[in-house]
Amino acid sequence: MTAASRIAAVGILTGALLCPSLALAAAEPGSRQTREYLQASAQSDQFEILEAIAVLAESKNAGLRAFAERMIEDHRRSASALRAAALRAGLTPPEMSMSADQAMMLGALQGVTGAAFDKLYAQQQSLAHRSALAVESLYATSGENADVRGFAGTILPLIERHLAMVDALAAKSSAP
């Protein structure tokens, strides 16, 4: 190995050690679009589950509690189906985590009680489901991986039902 190629190899190795996420991202199978979609979808599932658990611990509202139980069940199933779609596509399943914004929203929810808690939960769920609907719709129509695109298409009706449910709960709780 020449001196120049040793220097180049050391530079590449140093860069990989200093930026492990870049090195991993380059080695990860699938397009950036698909990897980002998978992670966003997994984050949505995790956020829904954790917020629902908070509702079961805090809220006395029977409608919200029933909705939260549904969210836990449906989003656990969704997370499992997402993982299966990733594996079928030969991709690494996404981590179950939340985005920084979702963590802040969950923290804000955990900082209130009573009627304020119930109102904030309904508002956050409406926002979260509208966001999820946009993410899933975009990938279902323009995603490059057929297995993952199929998952996105099958999850859309569920998100639409969740959005209708939470909007009905929010309207009921804001009525005089």
Backbone as CSV, one residue per row, in Angstrom:
resi,resn,N_x,N_y,N_z,CA_x,CA_y,CA_z,C_x,C_y,C_z
1,MET,0.853,-1.161,0.000,0.000,0.000,0.000,0.904,1.230,0.000
2,THR,0.596,2.168,-0.870,1.404,3.384,-0.960,1.071,4.321,0.185
3,ALA,1.909,5.298,0.404,1.678,6.284,1.463,0.385,7.045,1.219
4,ALA,0.127,7.379,-0.028,-1.089,8.130,-0.360,-2.336,7.299,-0.078
5,SER,-2.299,6.001,-0.416,-3.479,5.178,-0.159,-3.653,4.900,1.330
6,ARG,-2.531,4.814,2.084,-2.647,4.661,3.541,-3.282,5.901,4.149
7,ILE,-2.878,7.083,3.713,-3.448,8.336,4.219,-4.936,8.400,3.884
8,ALA,-5.291,8.013,2.666,-6.690,8.011,2.266,-7.492,7.027,3.112
9,ALA,-6.939,5.848,3.350,-7.630,4.839,4.160,-7.813,5.325,5.589
10,VAL,-6.772,5.949,6.158,-6.882,6.489,7.518,-7.937,7.588,7.555
11,GLY,-7.976,8.431,6.529,-8.982,9.504,6.469,-10.392,8.950,6.412
12,ILE,-10.588,7.926,5.608,-11.910,7.307,5.500,-12.298,6.649,6.816
13,LEU,-11.370,5.925,7.424,-11.641,5.268,8.693,-11.941,6.296,9.784
14,THR,-11.158,7.361,9.830,-11.379,8.410,10.826,-12.748,9.042,10.627
15,GLY,-13.092,9.325,9.381,-14.407,9.897,9.095,-15.527,8.965,9.526
16,ALA,-15.354,7.681,9.272,-16.375,6.706,9.674,-16.501,6.619,11.186
17,LEU,-15.382,6.731,11.894,-15.433,6.681,13.351,-16.038,7.945,13.933
18,LEU,-15.752,9.069,13.319,-16.288,10.329,13.817,-17.752,10.512,13.458
19,CYS,-18.188,9.915,12.388,-19.571,10.048,11.927,-20.187,8.672,11.730
20,PRO,-20.382,7.930,12.812,-20.886,6.561,12.647,-22.270,6.512,12.021
21,SER,-23.096,7.521,12.272,-24.428,7.475,11.685,-24.356,7.603,10.175
22,LEU,-23.406,8.379,9.664,-23.252,8.485,8.221,-22.759,7.173,7.643
23,ALA,-21.823,6.541,8.324,-21.306,5.264,7.851,-22.408,4.211,7.854
24,LEU,-23.228,4.192,8.897,-24.317,3.219,8.966,-25.372,3.508,7.920
25,ALA,-25.684,4.805,7.736,-26.709,5.164,6.749,-26.276,4.745,5.354
26,ALA,-24.992,4.886,5.057,-24.507,4.509,3.735,-24.588,3.002,3.539
27,ALA,-24.422,2.229,4.602,-24.431,0.775,4.500,-25.845,0.195,4.586
28,GLU,-26.796,0.966,5.077,-28.163,0.497,5.269,-28.845,0.271,3.920
29,PRO,-29.504,-0.887,3.759,-30.196,-1.133,2.496,-31.448,-0.268,2.381
30,GLY,-31.889,-0.058,1.161,-33.093,0.730,0.917,-32.752,2.186,0.666
31,SER,-33.670,2.851,-0.007,-33.447,4.258,-0.312,-33.616,5.109,0.946
32,ARG,-33.107,6.303,0.880,-33.263,7.237,2.005,-34.755,7.497,2.249
33,GLN,-35.519,7.656,1.177,-36.955,7.894,1.297,-37.621,6.770,2.097
34,THR,-37.277,5.528,1.766,-37.896,4.384,2.434,-37.455,4.294,3.886
35,ARG,-36.179,4.489,4.151,-35.695,4.438,5.540,-36.342,5.535,6.392
36,GLU,-36.449,6.735,5.829,-37.073,7.835,6.571,-38.559,7.572,6.795
37,TYR,-39.228,7.020,5.788,-40.631,6.676,5.950,-40.807,5.631,7.048
38,LEU,-40.002,4.564,7.002,-40.110,3.511,8.017,-39.932,4.073,9.415
39,GLN,-38.933,4.942,9.584,-38.692,5.506,10.910,-39.835,6.421,11.339
40,ALA,-40.352,7.241,10.427,-41.466,8.139,10.763,-42.710,7.341,11.144
41,SER,-42.969,6.267,10.432,-44.136,5.441,10.734,-43.981,4.751,12.088
42,ALA,-42.788,4.246,12.370,-42.529,3.610,13.669,-42.641,4.630,14.799
43,GLN,-42.146,5.832,14.573,-42.238,6.879,15.595,-43.689,7.223,15.880
44,SER,-44.494,7.262,14.845,-45.915,7.537,15.018,-46.563,6.462,15.892
45,ASP,-46.263,5.199,15.596,-46.812,4.107,16.408,-46.378,4.237,17.874
46,GLN,-45.116,4.487,18.094,-44.603,4.579,19.462,-45.252,5.744,20.213
47,PHE,-45.369,6.880,19.547,-45.986,8.052,20.163,-47.438,7.757,20.546
48,GLU,-48.181,7.148,19.638,-49.583,6.826,19.916,-49.712,5.892,21.117
49,ILE,-48.859,4.902,21.175,-48.902,3.936,22.276,-48.575,4.614,23.610
50,LEU,-47.510,5.396,23.649,-47.106,6.039,24.909,-48.111,7.082,25.376
51,GLU,-48.692,7.834,24.447,-49.721,8.798,24.854,-50.952,8.057,25.380
52,ALA,-51.308,6.957,24.749,-52.468,6.191,25.198,-52.241,5.617,26.593
53,ILE,-51.042,5.167,26.860,-50.720,4.668,28.206,-50.874,5.798,29.230
54,ALA,-50.465,7.005,28.856,-50.628,8.157,29.752,-52.104,8.431,30.012
55,VAL,-52.936,8.279,29.004,-54.380,8.485,29.178,-54.949,7.472,30.167
56,LEU,-54.552,6.232,30.019,-55.073,5.203,30.929,-54.637,5.452,32.367
57,ALA,-53.508,6.100,32.538,-53.027,6.410,33.883,-53.665,7.672,34.462
58,GLU,-54.108,8.593,33.611,-54.544,9.907,34.096,-56.020,10.214,33.906
59,SER,-56.577,9.896,32.765,-57.914,10.377,32.424,-59.024,9.548,33.069
60,LYS,-60.074,10.247,33.416,-61.286,9.597,33.926,-62.360,9.542,32.837
61,ASN,-62.100,10.172,31.692,-63.051,10.265,30.597,-63.168,8.899,29.906
62,ALA,-64.353,8.302,29.999,-64.564,6.951,29.460,-64.326,6.890,27.954
63,GLY,-64.744,7.913,27.236,-64.546,7.929,25.787,-63.075,7.978,25.412
64,LEU,-62.318,8.834,26.099,-60.883,8.917,25.825,-60.165,7.636,26.224
65,ARG,-60.594,7.048,27.335,-59.961,5.804,27.783,-60.208,4.677,26.762
66,ALA,-61.427,4.591,26.239,-61.732,3.572,25.230,-60.905,3.834,23.959
67,PHE,-60.798,5.101,23.572,-59.979,5.460,22.410,-58.523,5.078,22.655
68,ALA,-58.017,5.358,23.846,-56.623,5.039,24.176,-56.374,3.530,24.112
69,GLU,-57.300,2.750,24.635,-57.148,1.297,24.551,-57.095,0.840,23.099
70,ARG,-57.921,1.460,22.274,-57.928,1.144,20.839,-56.595,1.522,20.200
71,MET,-56.048,2.694,20.612,-54.770,3.149,20.052,-53.650,2.163,20.385
72,ILE,-53.635,1.684,21.605,-52.594,0.727,22.002,-52.687,-0.535,21.155
73,GLU,-53.879,-1.070,21.050,-54.079,-2.301,20.282,-53.748,-2.104,18.804
74,ASP,-54.304,-1.064,18.202,-54.108,-0.845,16.768,-52.663,-0.492,16.430
75,HIS,-52.026,0.325,17.265,-50.659,0.740,16.940,-49.630,-0.349,17.256
76,ARG,-49.930,-1.231,18.167,-49.040,-2.393,18.345,-49.125,-3.289,17.115
77,ARG,-50.336,-3.468,16.611,-50.520,-4.262,15.390,-49.850,-3.584,14.195
78,SER,-50.008,-2.271,14.113,-49.394,-1.516,13.023,-47.869,-1.627,13.075
79,ALA,-47.303,-1.500,14.269,-45.842,-1.606,14.423,-45.353,-2.987,13.989
80,SER,-46.113,-4.014,14.319,-45.751,-5.377,13.927,-45.838,-5.544,12.409
81,ALA,-46.883,-5.001,11.806,-47.045,-5.097,10.350,-45.962,-4.290,9.627
82,LEU,-45.589,-3.150,10.187,-44.519,-2.334,9.602,-43.204,-3.099,9.635
83,ARG,-42.926,-3.728,10.756,-41.709,-4.532,10.897,-41.702,-5.672,9.860
84,ALA,-42.831,-6.338,9.707,-42.937,-7.438,8.745,-42.728,-6.932,7.316
85,ALA,-43.278,-5.774,6.983,-43.109,-5.208,5.642,-41.639,-4.886,5.384
86,ALA,-40.973,-4.321,6.385,-39.545,-4.011,6.238,-38.745,-5.286,6.011
87,LEU,-39.029,-6.322,6.780,-38.309,-7.583,6.631,-38.570,-8.222,5.263
88,ARG,-39.835,-8.187,4.808,-40.161,-8.729,3.481,-39.381,-7.999,2.390
89,ALA,-39.163,-6.710,2.613,-38.435,-5.894,1.636,-36.926,-6.041,1.766
90,GLY,-36.476,-6.840,2.746,-35.046,-7.022,2.946,-34.391,-5.847,3.654
91,LEU,-35.179,-5.067,4.388,-34.688,-3.880,5.080,-34.627,-4.119,6.579
92,THR,-33.824,-3.349,7.247,-33.747,-3.414,8.698,-34.996,-2.751,9.271
93,PRO,-35.737,-3.428,10.129,-36.919,-2.804,10.731,-36.523,-1.556,11.528
94,PRO,-37.382,-0.566,11.545,-37.058,0.671,12.247,-37.087,0.498,13.758
95,GLU,-36.366,1.361,14.440,-36.381,1.373,15.902,-37.707,1.949,16.379
96,MET,-38.194,1.437,17.487,-39.390,2.007,18.102,-38.919,3.156,18.987
97,SER,-39.080,4.356,18.487,-38.666,5.547,19.216,-39.605,6.675,18.826
98,MET,-39.411,7.824,19.440,-40.198,9.003,19.102,-39.265,10.084,18.587
99,SER,-39.830,11.008,17.814,-39.073,12.178,17.389,-38.961,13.132,18.574
100,ALA,-38.102,14.108,18.458,-37.952,15.110,19.520,-39.264,15.868,19.725
101,ASP,-39.958,16.202,18.633,-41.242,16.906,18.753,-42.276,16.049,19.473
102,GLN,-42.312,14.776,19.150,-43.263,13.883,19.814,-42.945,13.752,21.297
103,ALA,-41.674,13.686,21.638,-41.278,13.606,23.054,-41.699,14.868,23.799
104,MET,-41.579,16.023,23.145,-42.013,17.273,23.779,-43.527,17.287,23.977
105,MET,-44.247,16.785,22.986,-45.711,16.735,23.110,-46.124,15.812,24.252
106,LEU,-45.482,14.653,24.343,-45.787,13.724,25.425,-45.459,14.353,26.772
107,GLY,-44.334,15.043,26.861,-43.967,15.731,28.099,-44.981,16.792,28.482
108,ALA,-45.466,17.536,27.494,-46.485,18.558,27.766,-47.765,17.906,28.278
109,LEU,-48.142,16.791,27.674,-49.351,16.084,28.113,-49.200,15.595,29.549
110,GLN,-48.040,15.068,29.872,-47.814,14.553,31.222,-47.721,15.663,32.256
111,GLY,-47.638,16.921,31.802,-47.538,18.051,32.717,-48.867,18.669,33.094
112,VAL,-49.970,18.125,32.586,-51.290,18.666,32.916,-52.173,17.550,33.472
113,THR,-53.279,17.949,34.078,-54.201,16.976,34.666,-55.642,17.379,34.371
114,GLY,-56.547,16.475,34.698,-57.970,16.761,34.609,-58.460,17.081,33.215
115,ALA,-59.375,18.069,33.142,-59.970,18.448,31.861,-58.920,18.981,30.891
116,ALA,-57.909,19.673,31.410,-56.837,20.189,30.544,-56.079,19.033,29.890
117,PHE,-55.860,17.963,30.633,-55.203,16.771,30.094,-56.037,16.203,28.947
118,ASP,-57.335,16.008,29.205,-58.212,15.411,28.195,-58.249,16.254,26.923
119,LYS,-58.361,17.564,27.076,-58.419,18.468,25.927,-57.107,18.431,25.136
120,LEU,-55.979,18.490,25.841,-54.683,18.467,25.175,-54.463,17.138,24.457
121,TYR,-54.848,16.041,25.081,-54.701,14.734,24.430,-55.476,14.705,23.119
122,ALA,-56.724,15.153,23.138,-57.536,15.145,21.917,-56.903,16.029,20.845
123,GLN,-56.395,17.198,21.233,-55.750,18.091,20.268,-54.498,17.441,19.676
124,GLN,-53.678,16.864,20.537,-52.448,16.233,20.062,-52.739,15.042,19.167
125,GLN,-53.754,14.270,19.494,-54.091,13.108,18.680,-54.622,13.520,17.312
126,SER,-55.384,14.589,17.269,-55.855,15.090,15.985,-54.672,15.512,15.121
127,LEU,-53.760,16.260,15.705,-52.556,16.693,14.990,-51.702,15.490,14.563
128,ALA,-51.485,14.557,15.476,-50.649,13.387,15.181,-51.244,12.542,14.063
129,HIS,-52.555,12.361,14.068,-53.175,11.537,13.042,-53.220,12.253,11.685
130,ARG,-53.367,13.569,11.694,-53.291,14.316,10.428,-51.879,14.208,9.842
131,SER,-50.891,14.304,10.700,-49.507,14.178,10.258,-49.235,12.768,9.729
132,ALA,-49.684,11.758,10.459,-49.490,10.371,10.027,-50.195,10.112,8.700
133,LEU,-51.367,10.682,8.535,-52.114,10.510,7.293,-51.317,11.077,6.110
134,ALA,-50.690,12.226,6.317,-49.879,12.830,5.253,-48.665,11.958,4.924
135,VAL,-47.975,11.465,5.947,-46.783,10.625,5.739,-47.157,9.335,5.015
136,GLU,-48.183,8.676,5.489,-48.593,7.399,4.894,-49.114,7.594,3.474
137,SER,-49.888,8.641,3.244,-50.428,8.907,1.908,-49.313,9.156,0.906
138,LEU,-48.338,9.942,1.309,-47.223,10.254,0.415,-46.468,8.980,0.025
139,TYR,-46.161,8.142,1.018,-45.418,6.930,0.674,-46.289,5.951,-0.109
140,ALA,-47.564,5.872,0.220,-48.461,4.951,-0.494,-48.574,5.307,-1.968
141,THR,-48.435,6.588,-2.292,-48.562,7.001,-3.688,-47.226,7.128,-4.408
142,SER,-46.134,7.389,-3.666,-44.873,7.631,-4.363,-43.673,6.873,-3.799
143,GLY,-43.915,5.966,-2.879,-42.808,5.202,-2.312,-42.206,4.251,-3.324
144,GLU,-40.890,4.067,-3.243,-40.225,3.240,-4.253,-40.216,1.753,-3.934
145,ASN,-40.459,1.359,-2.697,-40.413,-0.055,-2.346,-41.837,-0.620,-2.299
146,ALA,-42.111,-1.609,-3.134,-43.471,-2.146,-3.269,-44.004,-2.745,-1.965
147,ASP,-43.185,-3.490,-1.230,-43.652,-4.087,0.030,-44.020,-3.014,1.045
148,VAL,-43.182,-2.026,1.158,-43.409,-0.953,2.129,-44.560,-0.063,1.661
149,ARG,-44.621,0.199,0.369,-45.717,0.994,-0.193,-47.056,0.291,0.060
150,GLY,-47.064,-1.036,-0.062,-48.280,-1.800,0.221,-48.722,-1.638,1.660
151,PHE,-47.759,-1.672,2.589,-48.104,-1.442,3.993,-48.724,-0.058,4.167
152,ALA,-48.095,0.951,3.588,-48.595,2.329,3.730,-50.028,2.425,3.221
153,GLY,-50.313,1.781,2.110,-51.667,1.814,1.565,-52.684,1.117,2.445
154,THR,-52.277,0.026,3.090,-53.233,-0.706,3.935,-53.477,-0.016,5.269
155,ILE,-52.541,0.822,5.716,-52.699,1.472,7.018,-53.527,2.762,6.918
156,LEU,-53.661,3.306,5.717,-54.400,4.565,5.539,-55.830,4.529,6.087
157,PRO,-56.636,3.509,5.773,-58.012,3.499,6.303,-58.059,3.486,7.835
158,LEU,-57.103,2.829,8.468,-57.057,2.799,9.927,-56.787,4.204,10.480
159,ILE,-55.842,4.899,9.892,-55.527,6.255,10.355,-56.724,7.174,10.141
160,GLU,-57.408,7.021,9.019,-58.603,7.833,8.759,-59.683,7.570,9.805
161,ARG,-59.862,6.298,10.187,-60.839,5.970,11.239,-60.423,6.578,12.572
162,HIS,-59.134,6.484,12.903,-58.650,7.072,14.151,-58.893,8.577,14.160
163,LEU,-58.619,9.235,13.052,-58.800,10.676,12.970,-60.272,11.045,13.152
164,ALA,-61.161,10.309,12.526,-62.596,10.565,12.693,-63.016,10.348,14.147
165,MET,-62.486,9.315,14.772,-62.821,9.035,16.170,-62.348,10.157,17.093
166,VAL,-61.110,10.588,16.923,-60.575,11.611,17.825,-61.246,12.954,17.560
167,ASP,-61.571,13.256,16.324,-62.274,14.507,16.036,-63.668,14.506,16.675
168,ALA,-64.334,13.352,16.666,-65.638,13.249,17.320,-65.507,13.416,18.828
169,LEU,-64.466,12.821,19.414,-64.228,12.980,20.853,-63.912,14.433,21.207
170,ALA,-63.122,15.088,20.384,-62.759,16.485,20.635,-63.991,17.371,20.534
171,ALA,-64.847,17.126,19.562,-66.062,17.918,19.421,-66.985,17.711,20.609
172,LYS,-67.065,16.483,21.072,-67.927,16.161,22.221,-67.394,16.833,23.496
173,SER,-66.090,16.856,23.671,-65.532,17.430,24.895,-65.543,18.955,24.884
174,SER,-65.651,19.588,23.696,-65.675,21.046,23.651,-67.091,21.587,23.581
175,ALA,-68.090,20.698,23.476,-69.485,21.138,23.450,-69.907,21.605,24.849
176,PRO,-70.757,22.650,24.891,-71.175,23.170,26.212,-72.029,22.209,26.993
